[in-house]
Amino acid sequence: MKQTIDLQQIRIKRDTREAILEGAPFLFGDMDKNALEEAVRIKEKHGAKVTVLSVGGAKLKDGILEALAMGADEAYIVMDPACEGSDTSSSALTLAEAIRKIGAFDIILVGEGSADNYSGQIGSRLAEILNVPLVSFVRELSIENNVVTAVRDMEAALEVVKAKTPLVISVTAEINKPRRAPLAQILRASRKPLNAWTLKDLGIDAAKVGPTASAIQVVSNLAPEQERKGIIIEADADEAVEKLVNALRKEGALP
């Protein structure tokens, strides 16, 4: 699961169009929660142990409690300053080494894309590094013994595939509706196993992660230009509302 800045809370500097990130809260992306919810449902139906894994900064330790409250049995977090600014390649490398350190697995569930840049690469990169099959764009999932049957959303069609575990599965938002953790679960979450690692614990050279190791350089990240027309409607209330509605329809803002 990836912890990102809450995009709804980001403010924009009017003069430079740059995002103001200071003080913005962090949360897990919606599709990350879909992946966790599906893991918990598998546990409830078939019996399993659900392990949450995440890489991030210092705020990750508090945020991971939400995942434990939703039904995960344990959590592993990799917190290292060197990971800041890592691209998908470095992030996948870190996650893969953490998975190897955790041990054997049957299914790795990830969101199809993250809430911030939606690259959609983590699942495929993990599968490649760990040398296991990948089933992507999954909107329905069932398991019988060690065989997974998945319905993939191919936009113009639905595709049904089967694959044996172990494997990586990336899910879409249509697969489920993540639960809200009840108060009792939230209170118990802090008592569940939580293991914190650094890159050194995983045997990863800090030079292999972070912005310096990235093949991609972000030149700028600006909000689109927005200009106000400054139209003022002068009329009594009823007439003003009618003129406003007509103006919005003309701009395509209303049907």
C-alpha positions, 0 to 999 in steps of 0.5 A, spaced: 500 500 500 502 506 498 501 512 502 500 519 498 498 526 500 491 527 500 490 530 493 483 534 495 487 538 501 492 540 496 492 548 495 495 552 489 500 558 489 496 563 485 502 566 482 507 560 480 501 555 480 506 550 484 502 545 489 503 547 497 504 540 500 506 543 507 501 540 512 497 536 507 495 530 510 497 523 508 492 517 506 492 510 503 490 511 495 483 508 494 485 502 490 490 500 495 484 500 500 481 495 494 487 491 494 487 490 502 479 489 502 480 483 497 485 480 501 481 480 507 475 477 504 479 472 501 482 471 509 474 471 511 472 466 506 478 461 505 483 462 511 489 466 510 494 471 513 494 478 511 500 482 511 500 489 509 507 492 506 508 499 505 514 504 503 514 511 506 516 516 510 515 518 518 508 519 517 507 511 515 507 509 522 501 512 524 497 511 517 499 503 517 494 502 523 488 504 519 490 498 514 491 493 521 484 496 523 481 494 516 483 487 517 490 485 516 494 481 521 501 484 521 504 490 517 511 491 515 514 498 513 520 500 510 522 507 512 528 510 510 530 518 508 533 515 501 527 512 499 524 519 498 523 521 491 524 514 488 521 512 481 517 506 480 523 502 479 526 503 485 520 502 489 518 496 486 526 493 488 525 495 495 518 492 495 521 486 492 526 485 497 522 486 503 517 481 500 523 476 500 525 478 507 518 476 509 518 470 506 513 465 502 507 468 499 501 466 495 498 472 492 500 479 492 495 484 491 496 491 489 492 497 486 492 498 479 494 505 480 496 510 485 492 516 487 498 521 486 501 519 479 497 513 477 503 509 473 500 502 474 507 499 474 508 497 481 504 490 479 508 488 473 515 490 476 514 486 482 512 480 478 518 481 473 523 481 479 520 476 483 519 471 477 511 470 478 505 471 473 501 477 473 494 478 472 492 486 472 486 490 471 482 485 475 475 487 477 472 480 480 476 474 483 475 467 486 480 462 488 479 454 488 485 450 491 491 454 489 488 456 482 485 464 481 480 465 476 480 473 475 475 477 471 479 483 467 477 489 465 479 490 458 475 497 457 471 494 451 471 487 453 471 483 459 477 477 459 476 471 464 483 468 466 486 463 470 493 462 474 496 458 479 499 461 485 504 464 487 502 470 483 501 478 483 494 481 482 493 488 481 485 490 482 481 496 479 476 500 484 470 496 481 472 489 485 469 491 491 467 497 496 473 497 502 470 497 509 470 502 514 473 499 520 469 499 527 472 503 533 473 496 536 478 494 530 481 501 531 483 500 538 486 493 537 490 495 531 496 498 535 496 491 538 498 487 532 505 486 529 508 492 526 515 491 523 519 497 521 525 496 517 530 501 513 534 499 507 540 497 510 535 491 513 534 489 506 541 489 504 539 495 499 544 500 497 541 507 498 544 509 491 539 504 488 533 508 490 531 515 490 531 521 485 538 520 483 537 513 481 531 514 477 531 514 469 526 520 470 527 527 472 521 531 473 522 538 470 516 541 473 509 540 476 504 545 475 497 546 476 493 548 469 492 555 468 486 558 470 483 565 468 476 568 471 472 571 466 469 576 471 462 576 469 457 580 473 450 579 473 446 585 475 438 583 476 433 581 481 434 574 484 429 570 479 432 574 473 439 573 475 439 565 477 436 564 470 442 568 466 447 565 471 444 558 469 444 560 461 451 562 462 453 556 465 450 552 460 453 556 454 460 554 457 458 547 458 458 547 465 451 545 466 447 540 461 
